[in-house]
């Protein structure tokens, strides 16, 4: 197995961010998680089929359609008809959280602004039971076709578009009840010591570039959020510049038209969001965001729940 070391500057920053030492966090996880696709099979039937095949699984307390499987069974499951037919979909537990918190309902108008590869889009369609209007946007051509493939596999209905997420609100005259903005990021939570490519391009400059892009995407998304609507902003990175700083900037830029609601998910380990980071101080409301503490089943994640409180 290829194994290397993380960038020293990243490790130094992480020691300031995480409340505990990070040994083992960037090794391959002992468990792999899957989402039962209720558009194609019931939760009960899926459990029954897994038991018939002697595949042991656990059920996380926070999500009834999620399962975790020991790595010894994961490859078997990935090669099975349950996955090839779209009955089960391989998806990280932390990746399921943004949609659970967004809580889309049948009949609503929902936008997934940065949709590829389609994990969360198909999860949204499942929550909506394919009823209502779901728009999935992905500007990068190769990723767009990956998104389309995942939606077809899972039987998810969505209107597709490939517009730059920083421009969509300016050229599309639509509003949505709920918007997911799972932005491109430096992906620090997904670094893997066995896969040097996962962190080969990490740098402070990269973090700052991503932060700038994320601000444009979030601001644009907010223009399409209906009064009283909910927007979820999420990343799979630890960097405060891509998390709390983006939310702080957004609140100032929009002059208090939006609120940051507190997030509580039973059974999820978390640690406090940052009000101060290095020389910067952030709006106290960023305390309401959620930083998911990585462990043997979950990668690091950041989620903010933004509500349009402007009714004029």
C-alpha positions, 0 to 999 in steps of 0.5 A: 500500500502506498503511504506518504505524509501530509503537508507539514503546513496542513498538519500544523493548521489542523492541530489548531482546528481539531480539538483532538489529535488526528492520528488515523483520521487519514487512513482508509476507513474501517467502514463504508456507508450506503444509502438505501434508495427508497425510490426503488426499494423499501428500507425493510426489503433492503435490510431483508436482502442484506440479511439473506446474503449474510452481509452484516450492517449497522444502522446509524441512529440519525438516518433510517435509510443509511447503513454502514458495512465493514470493509470486508463486506463492502467490496462484495456489496459494491459488486452486487446487483443491489448497487448495479441496479441502484437499490443501494448507493455508496455514499458517505454518512457525512455526505448525507447530512446536508440533505437531511438538514435541508429536509426537502419535501414532495411538491417543493421547488428545490435547487442543487446548485453544485450537483455532480456527481449526483449523490445528494441530488438523488438523495433530494429526489428520494426525499421528494419522492420525485414529486415537485420540481428539482433542478440540478446544475453542474457546469463542468461537462464531464461531471455533468454526464456523471450526474446524469448517469447517477440520476438515471441509475437511481431513478431520480427525476430532475431538470438538468442545467450546466451553468456557472454557479456564480452566474445562474441567479443573474440569468435564470428568473427562478426562485426555490423553497430550498437550495443546496450549495455543496460547493467545490472546496479544498477537500481536506476532510477527504485526504487519504494517506494511501492516495497522495493525489488526494492532497497533492494540490493542497496549499494556502493559495488553493484555499484562498482561491476556493474561498473566493469562488465559494463566496460568489456561488453562495451569494448567487444562490441566495438570489434564488431563495424564496422568502422564508426559504432554506439554503444549506451551504456545505464543504468537506474541508476543515479550513475556516477560510472556506467555512466560517469566513464565507458565512461571515462575508455573506452575512455582511454582504447581504446586510442581515437579510438572512439568518444562520439557524442552529443545527442539531443532529442526534448522534453526530459528533461535532466541535465548535465553529470558529468565531476567531481564526488567526487574525480574523474575527467572525460574526457571532452567528457563525456559532450556529454552523455545524463542524462534524468531527471526523471518526472511524465512520465519518469524514470532516464536514462543515454545514451552515443552514441559512434562512431567508428572513427578508419578506419584503 
